[in-house]
Amino acid sequence: MSEGRFDQQAWLARIGYRGSLQPTIATLNALVSAHAHTIAYESLDIMLGRTPRLDLPSLQRKMIEGGRGGYCLEQNMLFRAGLRSLGYTITSLQGRVVRGMAIDAPRPAIHMLLKVDMPEGPYLADVGFGNLAPTSALLLRPGVEQDTPHEQMRFIDVGGELTLQAKLSDAWEHIYRVIPYARYDSEYEITNWYTGTHPDAPYRSNIIVAKPGPNRTRITMFNRRVTVRYPTGAAERRHLTDDAQFRTVLREEFGLRMTDAEIRNCVDVMERKGEKGAPHPFFT
């Protein structure tokens, strides 16, 4: 993929960032926060029969010009292009998602994340993990409890893979294990095809959207269920009952530019094929 076609100014305008462009930790943290709060995590194109495209022009058309969000591969590839345009040195990595599972569960590497090399050390940047994406960069060092604008987070070593954990209420919960080896974009293309087309992947049948909110809240949507989670661990849940509510939530609360027909098609797929019970553990 050619990074030369990246429109830095359009990206910065899209995420509402007007701060320093010097490639420092402070700038990195501000960019992570701005991007995560503006461009929602979502996988709705897959429900519409559109396997996500990972080439940079397509990512910009969709998420910058088109007012849409994306899932991990789309989000972090766009964010990577933005960081590189500002002079950051990036290594592309993958992770094994263990949310809701044993910390050493034998999981495939299907999550994309970024390592940012700074004078202070290597940092993780990830704007694409839905309901628990870190809202600041994190020092890739085990045993250091790190504050973010949302949860406190840390890494612990599990067989040579640093496992990201978030403190939810009073408990540390696993998110994913970071594989410490650089990945090629062709490997992400394989992952993208698997997650976007496999019949058992949750994205084909379920409305999945997430975004960090103000005052350390997080808002998630799984089919009809919309949840606002507070830093205390308390949560407010509501269930959507008609198309008008779906349109309001997707457009106004998550900022997605979608047509009435697209939203109706997603609801139709969800009604026919979606999970009927509690949300998938990755997206609670």
N, C-alpha and C positions, 0 to 999 in steps of 0.2 A: 504494500500500500504506500502510495506517495504522500508524505506529510506536507509536501510543498503546496498542495491545494487547500490547505487548511485556512479558513477565514477567522483569524484570531479575534478581530474586532466584533464580528457577528456573534461569536461564542460568548465573549465577555458581556456584550449587550444582552444576550439571551438570559444569562444567569445574573444580570444586574450587578456585575462587579465593576467598581470604579476605584479600587485601591492601587497599591504599589504593584509594579510589574517586575520588580527585582526578584530573582529566584531564591528567596529566603524561606526559612521555616514559617515565618509569620504569613508571608504571601501564600504559601502552600496551604496552611490551615484555613485561611480566608477563602481560597478557591474551592477547597473541599466543601466547606460549609455552604458557599453560595450555589455551587452546582447541585449539591444534594437537596437543598431546600427549594430549588427551582424546577429541576428536571426529574419528574417522578419515575420511580421504578415501575415498569409495567411490561406486560408480555401480550398485549391484546392483539397485535398483528398476527400472532400465531393462531389465535382463535378464528381470525378472518381468513386463514389459509395462506398467509404471507410469511414464509420463512424469513427471519431477519437477515438483512444484508450487512456485511461488515466492512465493505470498502468505504473509505472516508467520504467521498461525495454522497453516498447514500445515507450515511450517518448524519451528515450535516443537513441534508434535505429533510430528513425525518425529524430530528430532535432540535435543530436550530431553526430552520425555515418553517418546518411543518408544525411546530408547537406540540410535539409528542414527547413521550419518554422512551424508555427502553429497558431491557434487562441487562444482566451483568456484562456480557460481552460487548453490547452496544455502548453502554454507559462508560465503561472503563477504556474502551478504544477511543471514544471521543475525548474523554478526559486526558488520556495519554497524549493525544495530538495537541491538546491545549497546553499541557505542561511542557512538551518538547518545544513548542513554538516560543515559550518564554525562557528556554535555556536550561531546563531541568534535565538531568540524566536519569533515564528510566530503564528498568529491567522488567519485562513482562513475566508474570508468574501465574501459577494456578493453585487452587486450593481444593481441599476435600471437605465438603459440607458435612458437619456432624451435629447440626442443630437438632435437638430432641433425641439424640442418640448417644451411645457410649463414645467416650472421647477417642478411643482407639478403633472405632468401627472401620472395617475395610471398605472405604468409600472411593468411588471414581473421582478423578480430578476434573470437575465440570465447572468450577467457578474461576473467573478471571480476576486478578488483582495486580497491583503495581508496586514495585519497590522503587523508591526515589532515593538516590544516593546524594547525601548532604554532607558538608564538613562535620556536622555533629554526629553523623552515623547514618545507617540505612533506615528509612522510614517506609511504612506501609501506607498507601493511599488506595481507597476503595470507595467509589461512589455508587456501586452496583449490587449491594446485598439487601435490597428491599428493606424489611422492617428493622434490621440491625446494622446497616452500613455505618461504619464509624463516621462521625461528623467532623473529625479533624484527622490529620495525619498521626500515625502512631509509631514510636520508636520500635524497631524490630529487635527487641532485646527481652529475653525471658525474665520474669519475676518483677517487672516494674509496673506498678499500678499507675495508670495514666488517666487523667481527667480529660473528658471531651465535653462539648456543649450539651451532650445527652448523657449516656451512661459512662461510668468508670470502666475502663477496659485494661486487659493485661494479656501477655503471652506466657504460656508455659510449654516447656519442651516435652514432646511425646515422640520418642524414637527418631529424633533428628528433625522433626517437623514442628514448628512453632504453632501452637493452638491458640487462636484468638478466643478470649472469653469476655463476656460482659457481665457486670454486676447488676442483676435485676432483683429489686427489693434487697434482701440480704444474702442472696446466693449468687455464686459465680456459675454462669451457664455457658456451655461450649457453643461456638459458632462455626469455625472451620479451621482446618489444619493447613498451614502454608507450606507448600513444596518449595524448597530453596534453590530451585534450578530454573534457569531462563527457559522460556517457551517461545516457539516460533508461531507466527500468525497462522500458518497452515494447520497447526494443532488446534487453534481456536475455531477454525473453519469446520474441522471434524466435530468438535464439541457442539458448535452451533447447529450443525445438521442433526445431530443426535437429539439435543434438547428441543429443537424446533419441530421435529417430525416423528419422534418415537411415540407410538400409541400410548405408552404408559406414562409419558411425561405429563406433569400436572398442567402445563401451560396450554395444551390443546383444548382443554375442556373447562377451565376455570378462569374466572375473572380475578386477576391478581394485580394489585396496585399498592404501592406504599410510598410514604414520604415522611421525613422528619417535620415536626411542627414546631410552633413557638413554645417557649417556656418549658423546654425539654420534653415535650410530648412527641409521640409518634402516632401517625394515622395509617391504618392498613385496611385494605378491602379484599375480602375473599368471597367471591360470589355475592350473595345478598348481604353479607355481614360486614359492617363497617365498625372498626374499633379504634378508639382513641385511648392510648396507654399513657399513664402519667409516671413520672420518675419514682413515685412512692410504690408503684406496682399496681395501683388501682387502675381500672379500665372502665370506659363507657362503651357500650355496644348497642347498635341499632341494626334493624333489618329492613332492607329496602323492599318495597312492595310493587312499584310500578315503574314504567319507563321514564317518567318525569323525574323521579328521584334518582335513578341511575344517571340521567343526563346532568342533573345538578351536581351530584357528587363528583363525577368524573371531570366535568368542566370547571366547576368552581372550587372544589376542595383540592383536587389534584392537578388542575391547570392543564388538562388535556384537550387539544383541539381535535374533536371528533365529530363526524356528522351524525344526524339522527339515525340514518340507516346503519352506520357502523356500530353504534351503540346497541341498536335493536338486534343486529346480527350476533353480537357478543352475548347478549342476554338469551337469545334463542339457543345458541350452542350450550350455554351454561344450563339452561332449563332441561335440555335433552341429555347432556352428557356429564354435567358437573357433579362434584361430590356433594352429597346431601347433608353430611354431618358436620363435625368440627373442622376447622381449617387444617390444611396440611401443616405438619409441624414446622416446616421451613418458614411459613408465612403467618403464624399466629401472632 
